Amino acid sequence: MTETGTEKEKKILSLGFIGVGWIGRNRMEVLINKANAKPVAIAEPYSTNAADALTAAAGATLVQTPQEVYNIDKLDGVVIATPSAIHAAQSIAALKSGKAVFCQKPLGRTASEVKEVIQASQEAGKLLSVDMSYRHTKAFQAVYDCINNGEIGKIYAVDLIFHNAYGPDKEWFYDIEQSGGGCVMDLGIHMADMALCCLGFPKINEVKSHLFSKGIKLQPQEKKVEDFAKVFMLTEDDTAISIECSWHVSAGQDAVIEAVFYGTEGGVAFKNCNGSFYDFKAEKYKGTYKENLVVPPDDWSGRAGLVWASQLLAGHGYNSISAAEYLQTAQLIDRIYGRQD
């Protein structure tokens, strides 16, 4: 017997949540409130986080370990929001247990880890998504559409900036073995993903990176996380891309977040507003003329998870296209750090 359209619409996703700090709880609450999703199990080692999450997730059970989440047969998917060091292993375990996965970035600390997760997704035939959240803002979508509609001609240069005047407040971010990297892994990965997405994931021919820790340039393979980075790249069709990102920089405001694309017929930009981490605008340029394409407000928080949930409800499984994108981005991050794949 096949499901009717009405039955499909009524289906409710049963989800498990591993890690419910502020990001994990936000993603959970959005899925509960805006998707056909039901929280079944939560794994969270910190009692305060767990208590807050259970308040928002009526009917969910708190379990002691992630393994207990994987062991629940009736779960459709698992949402992972834990420290970076365990993203890959937890994603693989969830996929091998027959669950779809929605994971915070980075999917892995290295391209090798990302490859292993993708292989698990392919072998299980289960949907794998990474929370590249800025892709799902209205401002970014306007930039993407403008570029892909050919409105600013051929893109020949891209300037990407993400400065966080505060930096992370968790100690593991500053341990390279746990984090896999510093501000590039934390912030630059978003900017690289946005650029690659808009450019159609081109081959990158050249990568030159300069990484700093407390103002001192790091040597290749030095076991420290960078808090400032300048990266220069060139695609196979000679598009020049620059990334500048930092933690704790004197930015004069909370954050500077910009992705500016220069084309032969004009320019287009994704920018944060007044130093905000949450409010974004899209602007289109032609000579000295500027046009606002999108301005706040935009309730985008958790939207990537809603896309994953809708795909899961529609029966989507392993996606080779998104998998290739995750791997290409991870390989680029490896090159920025001077790591061999």
Buried (B, 14 or more C-beta within 10 A) or exposed (E): EEEEEEEEEEBEBBBBBBBBBEBBBBBBBBBBEBBBBBBBBBBBEEEEBBEBBBEBBEEBBBBEEBEBBBEBEEBBBBBBBBBBBBBBBBBBBBBBBEBBBBBBBBBBBBBBBBBBBBEBBBEBEBBBBBBBBBBBBBBBBBBBBBBEEEBBEEBBBBBBBBBBBEBBEEEEBBBBEBBBBBBBBBBBBBBBBBBBBBBEBBEBEEBEBEBBBEEEEBEEEBEBBBBBBBBBBBBEEEBBBBBBBBBBBEBEEBBBBBBBBBBEEBBBBBBBEEBEEBBBBBBBBEEEEEEEBBBBEBEBBBBBBBBBBEBBBEEBBBBEEBBEBBBBBBBBBBBBBBBEE
